[in-house]
Amino acid sequence: MTRIRRGYIARRRRTKTRFFVSTFRGTHSKLARTASQQKTRALVSADRDRSRQKRSFRRLWITRINAAIREIGVFYSYSRSIRDLYKSQLLLNRKILSQIAISNTNCLYTISNKIILVK
């Protein structure tokens, strides 16, 4: 049986991988097998860390809101203020509340007073 030439398909696949791993160090950017393994590992890590980043930003926002609320002295805790916020049907998410807490504490004080009055 005659030998079949595979052509450029495998080379094109390896070239794509090589472009992706070109910034990796040592063998991880040179050899085809380790480069493909490192590419897979990098993509898995990127996917996992996107979820972790969302989680850590939410923790940061909660910490900022809690610190600002305790500094104002209107509420006892973050959890009670969030519960009252939902009961009064004010649609503010944690990201916006943390930005308000950093930039304009008086506005946060006004929001907390409005929550207290609605109760």
CYANA upper distance limits for C-alpha pairs under 8 A (distance plus 0.5 A):
  6 ARG  CA     10 ALA  CA      8.04
  8 TYR  CA     12 ARG  CA      6.41
  9 ILE  CA     13 ARG  CA      6.83
 10 ALA  CA     14 ARG  CA      6.77
 11 ARG  CA     15 THR  CA      6.54
 12 ARG  CA     16 LYS  CA      6.79
 13 ARG  CA     17 THR  CA      6.95
 14 ARG  CA     18 ARG  CA      6.51
 14 ARG  CA     32 ALA  CA      7.20
 15 THR  CA     19 PHE  CA      6.72
 16 LYS  CA     20 PHE  CA      6.97
 17 THR  CA     21 VAL  CA      6.78
 17 THR  CA     32 ALA  CA      8.50
 17 THR  CA     35 ALA  CA      7.53
 17 THR  CA     36 SER  CA      6.93
 17 THR  CA     39 LYS  CA      7.74
 18 ARG  CA     22 SER  CA      6.20
 18 ARG  CA     29 SER  CA      7.17
 18 ARG  CA     30 LYS  CA      8.15
 18 ARG  CA     32 ALA  CA      8.17
 18 ARG  CA     35 ALA  CA      7.61
 20 PHE  CA     39 LYS  CA      7.68
 21 VAL  CA     28 HIS  CA      7.71
 21 VAL  CA     29 SER  CA      5.74
 21 VAL  CA     35 ALA  CA      6.92
 21 VAL  CA     38 GLN  CA      8.17
 21 VAL  CA     39 LYS  CA      7.01
 22 SER  CA     29 SER  CA      5.91
 23 THR  CA     29 SER  CA      7.49
 24 PHE  CA     28 HIS  CA      6.36
 24 PHE  CA     29 SER  CA      5.72
 25 ARG  CA     29 SER  CA      6.61
 26 GLY  CA     30 LYS  CA      7.31
 27 THR  CA     31 LEU  CA      6.30
 27 THR  CA     34 THR  CA      7.52
 27 THR  CA     35 ALA  CA      8.02
 28 HIS  CA     34 THR  CA      5.99
 28 HIS  CA     35 ALA  CA      5.34
 28 HIS  CA     38 GLN  CA      6.97
 29 SER  CA     34 THR  CA      8.27
 29 SER  CA     35 ALA  CA      5.96
 30 LYS  CA     35 ALA  CA      7.28
 31 LEU  CA     35 ALA  CA      6.34
 32 ALA  CA     36 SER  CA      6.65
 33 ARG  CA     37 GLN  CA      6.85
 34 THR  CA     38 GLN  CA      6.55
 35 ALA  CA     39 LYS  CA      6.57
 36 SER  CA     40 THR  CA      6.78
 37 GLN  CA     41 ARG  CA      6.73
 38 GLN  CA     42 ALA  CA      6.47
 39 LYS  CA     43 LEU  CA      6.74
 40 THR  CA     44 VAL  CA      6.76
 41 ARG  CA     45 SER  CA      6.67
 42 ALA  CA     46 ALA  CA      6.62
 43 LEU  CA     47 ASP  CA      6.73
 44 VAL  CA     48 ARG  CA      6.71
 45 SER  CA     49 ASP  CA      6.45
 46 ALA  CA     50 ARG  CA      6.73
 47 ASP  CA     51 SER  CA      7.57
 48 ARG  CA     52 ARG  CA      7.05
 49 ASP  CA     53 GLN  CA      6.41
 50 ARG  CA     54 LYS  CA      6.94
 51 SER  CA     55 ARG  CA      6.83
 52 ARG  CA     56 SER  CA      6.60
 53 GLN  CA     57 PHE  CA      6.62
 54 LYS  CA     58 ARG  CA      6.79
 55 ARG  CA     59 ARG  CA      6.89
 56 SER  CA     60 LEU  CA      6.72
 57 PHE  CA     61 TRP  CA      6.73
 58 ARG  CA     62 ILE  CA      6.72
 58 ARG  CA     94 ARG  CA      7.97
 58 ARG  CA     95 LYS  CA      8.11
 59 ARG  CA     63 THR  CA      6.67
 60 LEU  CA     64 ARG  CA      6.74
 61 TRP  CA     65 ILE  CA      6.69
 61 TRP  CA     94 ARG  CA      6.55
 61 TRP  CA     95 LYS  CA      6.41
 61 TRP  CA     97 LEU  CA      8.39
 61 TRP  CA     98 SER  CA      5.82
 62 ILE  CA     66 ASN  CA      6.56
 62 ILE  CA     78 TYR  CA      8.12
 62 ILE  CA     94 ARG  CA      7.27
 62 ILE  CA     98 SER  CA      7.86
 63 THR  CA     67 ALA  CA      6.63
 64 ARG  CA     68 ALA  CA      6.69
 64 ARG  CA     98 SER  CA      6.23
 64 ARG  CA    101 ALA  CA      7.54
 64 ARG  CA    102 ILE  CA      8.12
 65 ILE  CA     69 ILE  CA      6.56
 65 ILE  CA     78 TYR  CA      7.33
 65 ILE  CA     94 ARG  CA      8.26
 65 ILE  CA     97 LEU  CA      7.17
 65 ILE  CA     98 SER  CA      5.74
 65 ILE  CA    101 ALA  CA      6.69
 66 ASN  CA     70 ARG  CA      6.66
 66 ASN  CA     77 SER  CA      6.97
 66 ASN  CA     78 TYR  CA      5.28
 67 ALA  CA     71 GLU  CA      6.61
 68 ALA  CA     72 ILE  CA      6.74
 68 ALA  CA    101 ALA  CA      6.34
 68 ALA  CA    102 ILE  CA      8.34
 68 ALA  CA    105 THR  CA      7.90
 69 ILE  CA     73 GLY  CA      6.81
 69 ILE  CA     74 VAL  CA      7.28
 69 ILE  CA     75 PHE  CA      6.83
 69 ILE  CA     76 TYR  CA      8.26
 69 ILE  CA     77 SER  CA      7.55
 69 ILE  CA     78 TYR  CA      7.35
 70 ARG  CA     74 VAL  CA      7.78
 70 ARG  CA     75 PHE  CA      7.16
 70 ARG  CA     76 TYR  CA      6.99
 70 ARG  CA     77 SER  CA      7.15
 72 ILE  CA    109 TYR  CA      7.36
 74 VAL  CA    109 TYR  CA      8.18
 74 VAL  CA    112 SER  CA      7.59
 74 VAL  CA    113 ASN  CA      8.37
 75 PHE  CA     80 ARG  CA      7.77
 75 PHE  CA     81 SER  CA      6.98
 75 PHE  CA    112 SER  CA      8.50
 76 TYR  CA     80 ARG  CA      7.71
 77 SER  CA     81 SER  CA      7.04
 78 TYR  CA     82 ILE  CA      6.72
 79 SER  CA     83 ARG  CA      6.66
 80 ARG  CA     84 ASP  CA      6.74
 81 SER  CA     85 LEU  CA      6.53
 81 SER  CA    112 SER  CA      8.11
 82 ILE  CA     86 TYR  CA      6.83
 83 ARG  CA     87 LYS  CA      6.78
 84 ASP  CA     88 SER  CA      6.59
 84 ASP  CA    115 ILE  CA      6.88
 84 ASP  CA    116 ILE  CA      8.37
 84 ASP  CA    119 LYS  CA      8.02
 85 LEU  CA     89 GLN  CA      6.78
 85 LEU  CA     90 LEU  CA      6.25
 85 LEU  CA     91 LEU  CA      8.40
 85 LEU  CA    115 ILE  CA      6.74
 86 TYR  CA     90 LEU  CA      6.74
 86 TYR  CA     91 LEU  CA      7.99
 87 LYS  CA    119 LYS  CA      8.38
 88 SER  CA    115 ILE  CA      6.71
 88 SER  CA    118 VAL  CA      6.62
 88 SER  CA    119 LYS  CA      7.50
 92 LEU  CA     96 ILE  CA      6.86
 92 LEU  CA     97 LEU  CA      7.01
 93 ASN  CA     97 LEU  CA      6.78
 94 ARG  CA     98 SER  CA      6.53
 95 LYS  CA     99 GLN  CA      6.85
 96 ILE  CA    100 ILE  CA      6.71
 97 LEU  CA    101 ALA  CA      6.57
 97 LEU  CA    108 LEU  CA      8.17
 98 SER  CA    102 ILE  CA      6.75
 99 GLN  CA    103 SER  CA      6.57
100 ILE  CA    104 ASN  CA      5.76
100 ILE  CA    105 THR  CA      7.14
100 ILE  CA    107 CYS  CA      7.39
100 ILE  CA    108 LEU  CA      6.81
101 ALA  CA    105 THR  CA      5.69
101 ALA  CA    107 CYS  CA      8.44
101 ALA  CA    108 LEU  CA      6.53
104 ASN  CA    108 LEU  CA      7.34
105 THR  CA    109 TYR  CA      6.76
106 ASN  CA    110 THR  CA      6.74
107 CYS  CA    111 ILE  CA      6.74
108 LEU  CA    112 SER  CA      6.66
109 TYR  CA    113 ASN  CA      6.72
110 THR  CA    114 LYS  CA      6.71
111 ILE  CA    115 ILE  CA      6.80
112 SER  CA    116 ILE  CA      6.81
113 ASN  CA    117 LEU  CA      6.76
114 LYS  CA    118 VAL  CA      6.76
115 ILE  CA    119 LYS  CA      6.94
